[in-house]
Protein backbone atom coordinates (compact mmCIF):
# COMPACT_ATOMS: atom_id res chain seq x y z
CA UNK A 1 0.00 0.00 0.00
CA UNK A 2 2.81 2.39 0.89
CA UNK A 3 4.51 1.72 -2.47
CA UNK A 4 1.23 2.33 -4.32
CA UNK A 5 0.68 5.59 -2.45
CA UNK A 6 4.20 6.72 -3.23
CA UNK A 7 3.62 6.07 -6.94
CA UNK A 8 0.43 8.11 -6.82
CA UNK A 9 2.19 10.95 -5.00
CA UNK A 10 5.07 10.89 -7.49
CA UNK A 11 2.64 10.84 -10.45
CA UNK A 12 0.69 13.80 -9.06
CA UNK A 13 3.92 15.67 -8.33
CA UNK A 14 5.21 15.06 -11.87
CA UNK A 15 1.86 16.17 -13.32
CA UNK A 16 1.92 19.36 -11.25
CA UNK A 17 5.49 20.10 -12.32
CA UNK A 18 4.60 19.51 -15.96
CA UNK A 19 1.58 21.84 -15.67
CA UNK A 20 3.71 24.53 -14.03
CA UNK A 21 6.40 24.19 -16.70
CA UNK A 22 3.76 24.30 -19.43
CA UNK A 23 2.10 27.35 -17.88
CA UNK A 24 5.43 29.17 -17.62
CA UNK A 25 6.80 28.21 -21.03
CA UNK A 26 3.56 28.31 -23.07
CA UNK A 27 3.44 32.13 -23.39
CA UNK A 28 6.95 32.17 -24.89
CA UNK A 29 6.12 29.35 -27.29
CA UNK A 30 2.90 31.10 -28.35
CA UNK A 31 4.72 34.41 -28.77
CA UNK A 32 7.16 32.77 -31.18
CA UNK A 33 4.37 30.92 -33.03
CA UNK A 34 2.00 33.91 -33.38
CA UNK A 35 4.68 36.29 -34.63
CA UNK A 36 6.06 33.68 -37.04
CA UNK A 37 2.56 32.94 -38.42
CA UNK A 38 1.58 36.59 -38.89
CA UNK A 39 4.89 37.36 -40.58
CA UNK A 40 3.90 34.95 -43.34
CA UNK A 41 1.25 37.44 -44.55
CA UNK A 42 2.64 38.61 -47.87
CA UNK A 43 3.94 42.19 -47.87
CA UNK A 44 3.52 42.84 -44.14
CA UNK A 45 5.64 42.60 -41.00
CA UNK A 46 4.12 41.70 -37.61
CA UNK A 47 5.20 42.83 -34.17
CA UNK A 48 3.51 41.67 -30.97
CA UNK A 49 3.95 42.32 -27.28
CA UNK A 50 3.26 40.15 -24.26
CA UNK A 51 1.30 36.90 -24.64
CA UNK A 52 -0.77 35.74 -21.65
CA UNK A 53 -2.43 32.35 -21.20
CA UNK A 54 -5.55 31.39 -19.22
CA UNK A 55 -5.84 27.60 -19.16
CA UNK A 56 -9.13 27.68 -17.23
CA UNK A 57 -10.81 29.73 -19.99
CA UNK A 58 -9.07 27.82 -22.76
CA UNK A 59 -7.74 31.15 -23.98
CA UNK A 60 -4.71 33.24 -24.73
CA UNK A 61 -4.33 36.95 -25.42
CA UNK A 62 -1.80 38.77 -27.57
CA UNK A 63 -1.00 42.33 -26.47
CA UNK A 64 0.11 45.28 -28.61
CA UNK A 65 -0.36 43.73 -32.04
CA UNK A 66 0.96 45.70 -35.02
CA UNK A 67 0.95 44.83 -38.73
CA UNK A 68 3.08 47.12 -40.93
CA UNK A 69 3.66 47.21 -44.68
CA UNK A 70 7.19 46.20 -45.62
CA UNK A 71 7.42 48.03 -48.97
CA UNK A 72 7.24 51.77 -49.55
CA UNK A 73 6.97 54.56 -47.01
CA UNK A 74 3.68 54.19 -45.18
CA UNK A 75 4.01 56.04 -41.86
CA UNK A 76 1.13 54.22 -40.13
CA UNK A 77 0.53 50.48 -39.58
CA UNK A 78 -2.20 48.75 -41.55
CA UNK A 79 -3.56 47.20 -38.33
CA UNK A 80 -2.84 47.62 -34.64
CA UNK A 81 -4.67 46.62 -31.47
CA UNK A 82 -4.22 46.80 -27.72
CA UNK A 83 -5.14 43.12 -27.40
CA UNK A 84 -6.45 40.16 -29.38
CA UNK A 85 -8.12 37.47 -27.24
CA UNK A 86 -8.70 33.96 -28.63
CA UNK A 87 -10.79 31.60 -26.52
CA UNK A 88 -13.26 28.71 -26.43
CA UNK A 89 -16.88 29.86 -26.77
CA UNK A 90 -18.08 28.01 -23.70
CA UNK A 91 -21.83 28.58 -24.06
CA UNK A 92 -21.81 26.68 -27.36
CA UNK A 93 -20.61 23.56 -25.55
CA UNK A 94 -24.18 23.17 -24.27
CA UNK A 95 -25.23 22.84 -27.93
CA UNK A 96 -22.66 20.12 -28.49
CA UNK A 97 -20.32 22.33 -30.50
CA UNK A 98 -16.67 23.04 -29.74
CA UNK A 99 -15.90 26.38 -31.40
CA UNK A 100 -13.84 29.46 -30.67
CA UNK A 101 -14.27 33.21 -30.50
CA UNK A 102 -12.05 36.24 -31.06
CA UNK A 103 -12.25 39.53 -29.18
CA UNK A 104 -10.21 42.54 -30.33
CA UNK A 105 -9.72 45.47 -27.97
CA UNK A 106 -9.17 49.00 -29.34
CA UNK A 107 -7.99 48.12 -32.86
CA UNK A 108 -7.01 50.71 -35.49
CA UNK A 109 -7.27 50.07 -39.23
CA UNK A 110 -5.50 52.51 -41.59
CA UNK A 111 -6.38 52.62 -45.29
CA UNK A 112 -3.85 54.83 -47.11
CA UNK A 113 -4.37 56.22 -50.60
CA UNK A 114 -1.38 57.17 -52.75
CA UNK A 115 -0.56 57.65 -56.45
CA UNK A 116 2.19 55.03 -56.09
CA UNK A 117 1.46 51.39 -55.11
CA UNK A 118 4.45 51.30 -52.76
CA UNK A 119 3.02 54.09 -50.60
CA UNK A 120 -0.60 52.89 -50.81
CA UNK A 121 -2.25 50.68 -48.22
CA UNK A 122 -5.78 49.89 -49.35
CA UNK A 123 -5.91 46.11 -49.07
CA UNK A 124 -4.12 43.09 -47.69
CA UNK A 125 -3.20 39.76 -49.19
CA UNK A 126 -6.13 37.32 -49.33
CA UNK A 127 -3.97 34.83 -47.47
CA UNK A 128 -4.32 36.79 -44.20
CA UNK A 129 -7.50 34.97 -43.11
CA UNK A 130 -5.82 31.59 -43.42
CA UNK A 131 -2.97 32.83 -41.23
CA UNK A 132 -5.39 34.09 -38.58
CA UNK A 133 -7.16 30.71 -38.54
CA UNK A 134 -3.82 29.05 -37.82
CA UNK A 135 -3.60 30.94 -34.53
CA UNK A 136 -6.37 28.91 -32.88
CA UNK A 137 -7.14 25.19 -33.27
CA UNK A 138 -10.94 25.63 -33.25
CA UNK A 139 -13.29 27.04 -35.87
CA UNK A 140 -14.10 30.65 -35.06
CA UNK A 141 -17.85 31.12 -34.52
CA UNK A 142 -17.98 34.57 -32.89
CA UNK A 143 -15.98 37.73 -33.54
CA UNK A 144 -16.23 41.00 -31.60
CA UNK A 145 -14.46 44.36 -31.81
CA UNK A 146 -14.46 46.85 -28.94
CA UNK A 147 -13.63 50.55 -29.37
CA UNK A 148 -12.15 50.38 -32.86
CA UNK A 149 -10.94 53.20 -35.14
CA UNK A 150 -11.02 53.20 -38.95
CA UNK A 151 -9.01 55.79 -40.93
CA UNK A 152 -8.81 56.80 -44.57
CA UNK A 153 -5.55 58.69 -45.06
CA UNK A 154 -3.70 60.32 -47.93
CA UNK A 155 -0.24 61.67 -47.17
CA UNK A 156 0.37 62.63 -50.81
CA UNK A 157 -2.21 65.44 -50.70
CA UNK A 158 -1.99 68.95 -49.29
CA UNK A 159 -3.44 69.21 -46.78
CA UNK A 160 -2.98 65.61 -45.62
CA UNK A 161 -6.27 63.73 -45.54
CA UNK A 162 -7.48 61.84 -42.47
CA UNK A 163 -11.14 60.77 -42.44
CA UNK A 164 -11.92 58.56 -39.49
CA UNK A 165 -14.61 56.74 -37.58
CA UNK A 166 -14.12 55.98 -33.91
CA UNK A 167 -15.66 53.86 -31.15
CA UNK A 168 -16.50 51.14 -33.66
CA UNK A 169 -18.25 48.12 -32.17
CA UNK A 170 -18.71 44.99 -34.29
CA UNK A 171 -20.38 41.69 -33.36
CA UNK A 172 -20.31 38.77 -35.81
CA UNK A 173 -22.04 35.47 -34.88
CA UNK A 174 -22.70 32.07 -36.45
CA UNK A 175 -19.57 32.29 -38.57
CA UNK A 176 -19.35 28.49 -38.62
CA UNK A 177 -22.61 28.48 -40.61
CA UNK A 178 -24.16 25.70 -38.50
CA UNK A 179 -27.82 24.94 -37.67
CA UNK A 180 -26.56 23.35 -34.46
CA UNK A 181 -25.64 26.83 -33.20
CA UNK A 182 -28.37 28.89 -34.87
CA UNK A 183 -31.82 28.58 -36.42
CA UNK A 184 -30.38 30.00 -39.63
CA UNK A 185 -27.39 29.17 -41.82
CA UNK A 186 -26.73 32.91 -42.20
CA UNK A 187 -23.85 34.60 -40.41
CA UNK A 188 -24.93 37.91 -38.88
CA UNK A 189 -22.78 41.02 -38.45
CA UNK A 190 -23.92 44.16 -36.61
CA UNK A 191 -21.75 47.26 -36.36
CA UNK A 192 -22.00 50.78 -34.98
CA UNK A 193 -19.58 53.68 -35.02
CA UNK A 194 -19.15 57.39 -34.28
CA UNK A 195 -17.99 60.08 -36.74
CA UNK A 196 -17.01 63.12 -34.64
CA UNK A 197 -18.52 65.45 -33.68
CA UNK A 198 -22.14 64.41 -34.43
CA UNK A 199 -22.11 61.63 -37.03
CA UNK A 200 -22.98 57.98 -36.51
CA UNK A 201 -22.90 54.71 -38.43
CA UNK A 202 -25.06 51.57 -38.28
CA UNK A 203 -24.74 48.36 -40.28
CA UNK A 204 -26.61 45.06 -40.33
CA UNK A 205 -25.41 42.28 -42.60
CA UNK A 206 -26.60 38.71 -43.07
CA UNK A 207 -24.51 36.42 -45.25
CA UNK A 208 -24.05 32.80 -46.18
CA UNK A 209 -20.25 32.51 -45.91
CA UNK A 210 -20.17 29.11 -47.61
CA UNK A 211 -22.51 29.77 -50.54
CA UNK A 212 -21.02 28.88 -53.95
CA UNK A 213 -21.69 32.47 -55.10
CA UNK A 214 -21.98 35.62 -52.94
CA UNK A 215 -25.31 35.60 -51.06
CA UNK A 216 -25.99 38.32 -48.53
CA UNK A 217 -28.14 41.30 -47.58
CA UNK A 218 -26.97 44.53 -46.00
CA UNK A 219 -28.58 47.68 -44.64
CA UNK A 220 -26.29 50.52 -43.59
CA UNK A 221 -26.44 54.21 -42.84
CA UNK A 222 -24.05 57.02 -41.95
CA UNK A 223 -25.91 60.07 -40.68
CA UNK A 224 -25.34 63.70 -39.68
CA UNK A 225 -21.66 63.89 -40.64
CA UNK A 226 -20.52 67.51 -40.40
CA UNK A 227 -18.88 68.60 -43.64
CA UNK A 228 -16.63 71.10 -41.87
CA UNK A 229 -14.84 68.11 -40.26
CA UNK A 230 -14.06 66.83 -43.77
CA UNK A 231 -12.59 70.10 -45.09
CA UNK A 232 -9.10 68.63 -45.50
CA UNK A 233 -10.65 65.97 -47.75
CA UNK A 234 -12.72 68.54 -49.66
CA UNK A 235 -9.73 70.86 -50.15
CA UNK A 236 -7.38 68.04 -51.19
CA UNK A 237 -9.69 66.37 -53.70
CA UNK A 238 -12.19 69.05 -54.72
CA UNK A 239 -10.50 72.36 -54.06
CA UNK A 240 -13.50 73.56 -52.04
CA UNK A 241 -14.15 74.43 -48.42
CA UNK A 242 -17.42 73.85 -46.55
CA UNK A 243 -18.55 76.65 -44.22
CA UNK A 244 -21.37 74.48 -42.89
CA UNK A 245 -23.60 71.57 -43.79
CA UNK A 246 -24.11 67.88 -43.04
CA UNK A 247 -23.96 64.66 -45.02
CA UNK A 248 -25.89 61.40 -44.67
CA UNK A 249 -25.89 58.27 -46.81
CA UNK A 250 -28.20 55.25 -46.75
CA UNK A 251 -27.81 51.97 -48.60
CA UNK A 252 -29.59 48.63 -48.81
CA UNK A 253 -28.46 45.75 -50.98
CA UNK A 254 -29.49 42.17 -51.62
CA UNK A 255 -27.17 39.75 -53.38
CA UNK A 256 -28.56 36.37 -54.39
CA UNK A 257 -25.94 34.08 -55.91
CA UNK A 258 -23.99 37.04 -57.23
CA UNK A 259 -27.00 39.00 -58.53
CA UNK A 260 -27.19 42.49 -56.98
CA UNK A 261 -30.22 44.67 -56.31
CA UNK A 262 -30.26 47.75 -54.11
CA UNK A 263 -29.62 51.46 -53.87
CA UNK A 264 -27.37 54.15 -52.40
CA UNK A 265 -29.00 57.40 -51.23
CA UNK A 266 -26.70 60.33 -50.34
CA UNK A 267 -28.24 63.48 -48.80
CA UNK A 268 -26.57 66.86 -48.18
CA UNK A 269 -28.27 69.42 -45.91
CA UNK A 270 -27.69 73.16 -45.28
CA UNK A 271 -24.53 73.16 -47.39
CA UNK A 272 -22.56 76.38 -47.73
CA UNK A 273 -19.34 76.47 -49.73
CA UNK A 274 -16.87 79.02 -48.37
CA UNK A 275 -14.57 80.82 -50.78
CA UNK A 276 -10.83 80.67 -50.41
CA UNK A 277 -8.56 83.62 -51.07
CA UNK A 278 -8.64 83.47 -54.81
CA UNK A 279 -5.44 85.41 -55.42
CA UNK A 280 -3.50 82.43 -54.02
CA UNK A 281 -5.20 79.96 -56.38
CA UNK A 282 -4.95 78.96 -59.99
CA UNK A 283 -7.64 80.00 -62.44
CA UNK A 284 -8.79 76.39 -62.88
CA UNK A 285 -9.27 75.95 -59.13
CA UNK A 286 -11.32 79.14 -58.89
CA UNK A 287 -13.52 78.06 -61.83
CA UNK A 288 -14.00 74.60 -60.31
CA UNK A 289 -15.13 76.06 -56.98
CA UNK A 290 -17.63 78.35 -58.67
CA UNK A 291 -19.06 75.43 -60.65
CA UNK A 292 -19.45 73.35 -57.49
CA UNK A 293 -21.10 76.23 -55.64
CA UNK A 294 -23.38 76.96 -58.59
CA UNK A 295 -24.54 73.36 -58.98
CA UNK A 296 -25.16 73.09 -55.24
CA UNK A 297 -27.32 76.20 -55.31
CA UNK A 298 -29.24 75.15 -58.44
CA UNK A 299 -30.03 71.67 -57.16
CA UNK A 300 -30.81 72.64 -53.59
CA UNK A 301 -34.29 71.67 -52.42
CA UNK A 302 -35.53 74.99 -51.07
CA UNK A 303 -38.17 73.79 -48.54
CA UNK A 304 -35.81 71.18 -47.10
CA UNK A 305 -32.55 72.95 -47.98
CA UNK A 306 -30.97 69.68 -49.05
CA UNK A 307 -29.31 68.04 -52.03
CA UNK A 308 -30.03 64.34 -52.52
CA UNK A 309 -30.32 61.55 -55.01
CA UNK A 310 -31.05 57.83 -55.09
CA UNK A 311 -28.57 55.67 -57.00
CA UNK A 312 -30.12 52.31 -57.95
CA UNK A 313 -27.79 49.31 -58.16
CA UNK A 314 -28.54 46.16 -60.11
CA UNK A 315 -26.90 43.43 -62.15
CA UNK A 316 -23.97 41.11 -61.65
CA UNK A 317 -22.02 41.82 -58.46
CA UNK A 318 -18.75 41.93 -60.39
CA UNK A 319 -20.12 44.57 -62.78
CA UNK A 320 -23.09 46.39 -61.16
CA UNK A 321 -25.14 48.87 -63.18
CA UNK A 322 -25.34 52.14 -61.22
CA UNK A 323 -28.34 53.44 -63.19
CA UNK A 324 -26.92 56.78 -64.28
CA UNK A 325 -30.13 58.06 -65.90
CA UNK A 326 -32.16 57.13 -62.83
CA UNK A 327 -29.60 58.88 -60.63
CA UNK A 328 -29.90 62.13 -62.59
CA UNK A 329 -33.70 61.85 -62.50
CA UNK A 330 -33.74 61.41 -58.73
CA UNK A 331 -31.35 64.34 -58.32
CA UNK A 332 -33.61 66.64 -60.32
CA UNK A 333 -36.74 65.31 -58.62
CA UNK A 334 -35.25 66.07 -55.22
CA UNK A 335 -34.14 69.53 -56.31
CA UNK A 336 -37.32 70.71 -57.96
CA UNK A 337 -40.21 68.44 -56.89
CA UNK A 338 -39.78 66.92 -53.45
CA UNK A 339 -37.03 66.05 -51.01
CA UNK A 340 -36.07 62.40 -50.65
CA UNK A 341 -37.12 60.87 -47.36
CA UNK A 342 -34.03 60.60 -45.11
CA UNK A 343 -33.69 57.02 -43.93
CA UNK A 344 -33.72 53.40 -45.03
CA UNK A 345 -36.62 52.34 -47.23
CA UNK A 346 -37.11 48.81 -45.92
CA UNK A 347 -35.75 47.26 -49.12
CA UNK A 348 -34.02 44.54 -47.10
CA UNK A 349 -36.38 42.47 -44.93
Secondary structure, DSSP 8 states (H G I E B T S, - for coil): -HHHHHHHHHHHHHHHHHHHHHHHHHHHHHHHHHHHHHTTSTTEEEE---EEEETTTTEEEEEEEEEEESSS--SS-SEEEEEEEEEE-GGGGGGT---EEEEEEEEEEEEE--SSGGG-BS---TTHHHHHHTTSSS-EEEEEEEEEEEEEEETTSSS-EEEEEEEEEEEEE-TT--TTT-SSS-EEEEEEEEETTTEEEEEEEEE-TT-SS--EEEEEEEEEEEGGGGHHHHHHHHS-EEEEEEEEEEEEEEEETTEEEEEEEEEEEEEEEE---GGGS-HHHHHHHHHHHHHHHHT-BTTTTEEEEEEEEEEEGGG-B--HHHHHHHHHHHHHT----SS--S---
